[in-house]
Each structure stands twice: as C-alpha cells, then as structure tokens.
Amino acid sequence: MRSFLSLRYFAFREPSLHKNGERHSVLIQIRRTFHAIIRNNRALPVVISLVLKSTVLFMMFEFAQLWLIALEAPTGFFGFAGALLYAAIGFGGWGAQHLHMASSKRVTATLFLC
C-alpha cells in the first residue's frame, strides 16, 4: 500500500493558478532540496540529527510492544508501559523548555543521564 501511495505522490500535479513561474516536478524539488542541504555545511548536521532522532523514536514506538512480548510481561503491563512511554514525550518537552542547555557540560550530563 505504501509503494502505491508513493507512486501516487510522484504523479501528483500541484495546482498552478497561484504560480507565475516555471513548473517543476516533485523529483526536481526533492533533488534541489537535497542539494541545498548538502551544500550548506551548517544545515547538514541538523538534518542528520533530525533523521536519526526520528528513526530512533519510530523504532522505540514501533517495537515497544514487541519488547514487552519478548520479556514475557503480563498483559496488564502493556497499557502501563505504553502510558509511561508516551508520558516520556511530555516530560522531555517540559525538560527542554525549562532546562536551558546553554553549556556543553549540561548537554553532556543530560545525555549521560538519559
């Protein structure tokens, strides 16, 4: 199903009434985006870290139930573990808002503790 949706995405034609310039396909726009990221030395580390973070979060949420099955946890524990997992997002957001990470020592300490 995903491959079908991906193909439909590339076949999508954006409405062009609001544009006066040249039309570009989605592939050209994606290619230009990648070139802009690769050429900008300051943007590349940010993009790499965001991709890695998204991958780790996806794996964490996707495999959370499988880890509980592998540990042979009781069924009643699944809801509690899921709630803790999603609550960690809220606590992480609160911590990011209130813990000002201006120094590299604080960032290192926080990463070490997590």
C-alpha positions as CSV (number, residue, x, y, z in Angstrom):
1,M,0.0,0.0,0.0
2,R,2.8,2.4,0.8
3,S,4.5,1.9,-2.5
4,F,1.3,2.7,-4.3
5,L,0.9,5.9,-2.3
6,S,4.5,6.8,-3.0
7,L,3.8,6.4,-6.7
8,R,0.7,8.4,-6.5
9,Y,2.6,11.2,-4.7
10,F,5.1,11.5,-7.5
11,A,2.2,11.5,-10.0
12,F,0.5,14.4,-8.1
13,R,0.3,17.7,-10.0
14,E,0.1,20.7,-7.8
15,P,-2.5,23.4,-8.8
16,S,-0.6,26.1,-10.6
17,L,-3.1,29.0,-10.6
18,H,-1.2,30.8,-7.9
19,K,2.2,30.4,-9.7
20,N,3.5,32.7,-12.4
21,G,6.9,31.0,-12.9
22,E,8.2,27.8,-14.3
23,R,6.7,24.5,-13.2
24,H,8.9,21.8,-11.6
25,S,8.1,18.2,-10.8
26,V,8.3,16.8,-7.3
27,L,11.5,14.9,-8.2
28,I,13.2,18.2,-9.2
29,Q,12.1,19.9,-6.0
30,I,13.4,16.9,-3.9
31,R,16.7,17.0,-5.8
32,R,17.1,20.7,-5.2
33,T,16.3,20.3,-1.5
34,F,19.0,17.6,-1.1
35,H,21.5,19.7,-3.0
36,A,20.7,22.8,-0.8
37,I,21.2,20.7,2.4
38,I,24.4,19.0,1.2
39,R,25.9,22.4,0.1
40,N,25.1,24.1,3.4
41,N,27.7,22.9,6.0
42,R,25.6,24.2,8.9
43,A,22.4,22.6,7.8
44,L,23.7,19.1,7.2
45,P,24.4,18.1,10.8
46,V,21.0,19.4,11.9
47,V,19.3,17.4,9.2
48,I,21.3,14.2,10.0
49,S,20.4,14.5,13.7
50,L,16.7,15.0,13.0
51,V,16.7,12.0,10.7
52,L,18.5,9.9,13.3
53,K,16.1,11.1,16.1
54,S,13.1,10.4,14.0
55,T,14.4,6.9,13.2
56,V,15.1,6.1,16.9
57,L,11.7,7.4,18.0
58,F,9.9,5.4,15.3
59,M,11.8,2.3,16.3
60,M,11.1,2.9,20.0
61,F,7.3,3.3,19.5
62,E,7.1,0.6,16.9
63,F,9.0,-2.1,18.9
64,A,7.7,-1.2,22.4
65,Q,5.1,-3.9,22.3
66,L,7.5,-6.5,20.9
67,W,10.0,-5.8,23.7
68,L,7.3,-6.5,26.2
69,I,6.3,-9.7,24.5
70,A,10.0,-10.8,24.4
71,L,10.2,-10.1,28.1
72,E,7.0,-12.2,28.6
73,A,5.4,-9.3,30.5
74,P,1.9,-9.7,31.8
75,T,-0.8,-8.4,29.6
76,G,-1.9,-5.8,32.1
77,F,1.6,-4.2,32.0
78,F,1.2,-3.2,28.3
79,G,-1.1,-0.3,29.0
80,F,1.1,1.0,31.9
81,A,4.3,0.7,29.8
82,G,2.6,2.5,26.9
83,A,1.5,5.3,29.1
84,L,5.0,5.7,30.5
85,L,6.4,5.7,27.0
86,Y,4.1,8.5,25.9
87,A,4.5,10.4,29.1
88,A,8.2,10.5,28.5
89,I,7.5,12.7,25.5
90,G,5.7,15.2,27.7
91,F,8.4,15.2,30.3
92,G,11.0,15.6,27.6
93,G,9.2,18.6,26.2
94,W,8.9,20.1,29.7
95,G,12.6,19.5,30.3
96,A,13.6,21.1,27.0
97,Q,11.5,24.1,27.9
98,H,12.7,24.6,31.5
99,L,16.3,23.2,31.4
100,H,18.3,25.7,29.5
101,M,21.1,23.9,27.7
102,A,23.5,26.8,27.2
103,S,26.6,25.0,28.2
104,S,28.1,21.8,26.7
105,K,28.6,20.4,30.2
106,R,24.8,20.4,30.8
107,V,24.1,18.8,27.5
108,T,26.7,16.1,28.1
109,A,25.4,15.5,31.6
110,T,21.8,15.2,30.3
111,L,22.8,12.8,27.6
112,F,24.8,10.7,30.1
113,L,21.8,10.5,32.5
114,C,19.4,9.6,29.7
